Amino acid sequence: MGHVRSSLSDLLGVLSDAVAPQHVRFDDGSPTAVVPPPDAPVTVRAVTLNRMGRSRRDGPVLDLELRVAVECHGPEQLDNMEQLLLAVELHSQYSVVSKGEFRPEEYSGAIQQGLGFLVRIPVSLRFEEPSDLPAQPATGNSGAARRIRGRLVDVHNKGIPDAYIHAHSSATAAVSDATGHFEVLASADELQHFAVAVDGTEREVSASTKRLPVVIRWL
């Protein structure tokens, strides 16, 4: 079993214990020939799997975040919601996505009926890090490739999540995390040019990387 599925299974176990003897059903989106049983008043669906960055804990680790929707339906949905929220709160590795941290369409697309909430599941993948960074196509007078950390913010300095950031001096791109942070591979040039897309709208933005992390403002 992969690390992501294993982490999801752990959460399903926590949720199942919270509403026992009732059942929790995982909906993987595949077609089914049978109707979900009426004794499964809690449905869990995977919503997104995002790359949050890289870290070092006894070696290089790729940090991922799986977001799942927990949906309650039926006559006991309020009681079940209460128990499920408490269970998630008591397990510090998980966190509920608060209001303002997700787009309305993300919630409405995940919670199809009844009441529900979104949960973050952290997933860590260990990997072998290459000794040298791979060569990347670059423009201008670029030198060796380097990693640039930054944050995408709005006019109120609030981080913008799930935005696409691509440095023109590199073939790689990144997606900003829940706080607007990102990491991309770019050239050694101080002035970098980025293509930034937020909710389907793309703009060209230039920023100095003399001081890191670089801050890109979406105006």
C-alpha positions as CSV (number, residue, x, y, z in Angstrom):
1,M,0.0,0.0,0.0
2,G,1.3,3.5,-0.9
3,H,2.0,6.1,1.7
4,V,-0.9,8.3,0.6
5,R,-3.4,5.5,0.8
6,S,-2.0,4.3,4.1
7,S,-2.4,7.8,5.6
8,L,-5.9,8.0,4.3
9,S,-6.7,4.6,5.9
10,D,-5.4,5.9,9.2
11,L,-7.9,8.8,9.1
12,L,-10.7,6.5,8.1
13,G,-9.9,4.4,11.2
14,V,-10.1,7.5,13.4
15,L,-13.4,8.5,11.9
16,S,-14.9,5.0,12.2
17,D,-14.0,4.8,15.9
18,A,-15.7,8.2,16.5
19,V,-19.1,7.2,15.1
20,A,-19.0,3.4,15.9
21,P,-21.1,1.3,15.6
22,Q,-22.1,3.3,12.6
23,H,-20.0,2.9,9.4
24,V,-17.8,5.3,7.4
25,R,-17.8,4.8,3.6
26,F,-15.0,5.9,1.3
27,D,-16.2,7.0,-2.1
28,D,-13.4,6.7,-4.6
29,G,-15.6,8.0,-7.5
30,S,-15.7,4.7,-9.3
31,P,-19.0,3.5,-10.8
32,T,-20.8,1.0,-8.6
33,A,-23.6,-1.3,-9.2
34,V,-25.1,-1.2,-5.7
35,V,-26.6,1.7,-3.7
36,P,-24.5,2.7,-0.7
37,P,-25.9,1.0,2.4
38,P,-28.2,3.1,4.6
39,D,-26.2,2.2,7.7
40,A,-23.2,4.3,6.4
41,P,-24.1,7.8,7.3
42,V,-20.6,9.2,6.8
43,T,-19.0,9.4,3.4
44,V,-15.3,10.4,2.8
45,R,-14.0,11.6,-0.6
46,A,-10.5,12.6,-1.7
47,V,-10.5,16.2,-2.9
48,T,-6.9,17.2,-3.7
49,L,-3.3,16.0,-3.3
50,N,-0.9,18.9,-3.3
51,R,2.9,19.2,-3.0
52,M,3.7,21.4,-0.1
53,G,7.5,21.5,-0.4
54,R,10.6,19.6,0.6
55,S,12.1,19.2,4.0
56,R,14.9,17.2,5.8
57,R,14.2,14.8,8.5
58,D,17.0,12.2,8.5
59,G,17.2,12.7,4.7
60,P,15.2,14.4,2.0
61,V,11.4,14.3,2.3
62,L,8.7,15.3,-0.1
63,D,5.9,16.9,1.9
64,L,2.4,16.3,0.5
65,E,-1.0,17.3,1.7
66,L,-4.1,15.2,1.0
67,R,-7.4,17.0,1.5
68,V,-10.5,14.9,2.0
69,A,-14.2,15.8,2.4
70,V,-16.1,14.3,5.3
71,E,-19.8,14.3,4.7
72,C,-22.6,13.4,7.1
73,H,-26.1,12.7,6.1
74,G,-29.2,11.2,7.7
75,P,-31.1,11.9,10.9
76,E,-28.0,11.8,13.1
77,Q,-25.8,14.0,11.0
78,L,-25.5,16.8,13.6
79,D,-24.4,14.3,16.3
80,N,-22.0,12.6,13.9
81,M,-20.5,15.9,12.9
82,E,-19.9,16.8,16.5
83,Q,-18.1,13.5,17.2
84,L,-16.1,13.6,14.0
85,L,-14.9,17.2,14.5
86,L,-13.8,16.3,18.1
87,A,-12.0,13.2,16.8
88,V,-10.0,15.2,14.2
89,E,-9.2,17.9,16.8
90,L,-7.8,15.3,19.2
91,H,-5.4,13.9,16.6
92,S,-2.9,16.7,16.1
93,Q,-1.6,15.3,12.8
94,Y,-4.9,16.3,11.1
95,S,-6.5,19.7,10.8
96,V,-9.8,21.0,9.6
97,V,-9.7,23.4,6.7
98,S,-11.2,26.6,8.2
99,K,-13.6,29.0,6.5
100,G,-11.6,31.3,4.2
101,E,-8.9,28.7,3.5
102,F,-10.9,27.1,0.6
103,R,-12.8,28.4,-2.4
104,P,-16.6,28.0,-2.2
105,E,-16.6,25.8,-5.3
106,E,-14.1,23.5,-3.6
107,Y,-16.5,22.9,-0.7
108,S,-19.7,22.6,-2.8
109,G,-18.0,20.2,-5.2
110,A,-16.9,17.9,-2.3
111,I,-19.9,18.1,0.0
112,Q,-22.7,16.8,-2.2
113,Q,-25.5,16.4,0.4
114,G,-25.9,16.9,4.1
115,L,-23.3,18.6,6.2
116,G,-19.5,18.2,6.0
117,F,-16.0,19.6,6.4
118,L,-12.6,19.3,4.8
119,V,-9.6,17.7,6.5
120,R,-5.9,18.0,5.8
121,I,-3.8,14.8,5.9
122,P,0.0,15.3,5.9
123,V,1.9,12.7,3.9
124,S,5.7,12.4,3.9
125,L,7.6,10.6,1.1
126,R,11.3,9.9,1.5
127,F,13.4,9.8,-1.6
128,E,16.9,9.7,-2.9
129,E,18.1,13.2,-3.7
130,P,20.4,13.5,-6.7
131,S,23.9,14.9,-5.9
132,D,23.6,17.6,-8.6
133,L,20.5,19.5,-9.8
134,P,19.5,18.5,-13.3
135,A,20.3,20.9,-16.1
136,Q,17.3,23.1,-17.1
137,P,16.6,25.1,-20.2
138,A,17.3,28.7,-19.4
139,T,17.1,32.1,-21.0
140,G,19.2,35.3,-20.8
141,N,22.5,35.3,-19.0
142,S,21.5,32.6,-16.5
143,G,24.1,30.5,-14.7
144,A,23.6,27.5,-12.5
145,A,20.1,26.5,-11.5
146,R,19.0,27.2,-8.0
147,R,15.9,26.8,-5.9
148,I,13.8,29.9,-5.2
149,R,11.4,29.9,-2.3
150,G,8.7,32.5,-2.3
151,R,5.1,33.5,-1.3
152,L,2.3,34.7,-3.5
153,V,0.1,37.2,-1.7
154,D,-2.9,39.4,-2.5
155,V,-3.4,43.2,-1.9
156,H,-4.0,42.5,1.8
157,N,-0.7,40.4,2.2
158,K,-2.8,37.2,2.6
159,G,-1.3,34.1,1.0
160,I,-3.0,32.8,-2.2
161,P,-3.3,29.0,-2.2
162,D,-3.5,26.6,-5.2
163,A,-1.9,29.1,-7.7
164,Y,0.3,28.0,-10.6
165,I,3.8,29.7,-10.6
166,H,6.2,29.1,-13.4
167,A,9.7,30.7,-13.7
168,H,10.5,31.5,-17.3
169,S,14.1,30.6,-16.7
170,S,13.2,27.0,-15.9
171,A,11.1,24.2,-17.2
172,T,9.7,23.5,-13.8
173,A,6.6,25.0,-12.1
174,A,5.0,24.8,-8.7
175,V,1.6,25.2,-7.0
176,S,1.3,27.4,-3.9
177,D,0.4,25.8,-0.6
178,A,-2.4,26.8,1.7
179,T,-0.5,29.8,2.9
180,G,0.7,30.9,-0.5
181,H,4.2,29.5,-0.2
182,F,6.0,27.9,-3.2
183,E,9.4,26.6,-4.4
184,V,10.6,26.6,-7.9
185,L,13.8,25.9,-9.8
186,A,15.2,28.9,-11.6
187,S,18.4,30.4,-13.1
188,A,20.9,32.4,-11.1
189,D,19.6,35.7,-12.5
190,E,18.6,38.2,-9.8
191,L,15.6,39.4,-11.7
192,Q,13.2,36.6,-12.5
193,H,10.1,36.6,-14.6
194,F,7.1,34.4,-13.6
195,A,3.9,33.3,-15.2
196,V,1.3,33.2,-12.4
197,A,-2.2,31.8,-12.7
198,V,-4.9,32.3,-10.1
199,D,-8.4,30.8,-10.6
200,G,-7.9,30.6,-14.3
201,T,-6.4,34.1,-14.8
202,E,-2.8,34.2,-15.8
203,R,-0.4,37.2,-15.5
204,E,3.2,37.9,-16.1
205,V,5.1,39.1,-13.0
206,S,8.7,40.1,-12.5
207,A,10.4,40.0,-9.1
208,S,13.9,40.5,-7.6
209,T,15.4,37.5,-5.9
210,K,18.1,39.5,-4.2
211,R,16.3,38.8,-0.9
212,L,14.7,35.4,-0.3
213,P,12.0,34.3,0.1
214,V,10.7,36.4,-2.8
215,V,7.3,37.9,-2.4
216,I,5.1,38.0,-5.5
217,R,2.0,40.3,-5.2
218,W,-1.2,39.5,-7.1
219,L,-2.7,42.9,-7.7
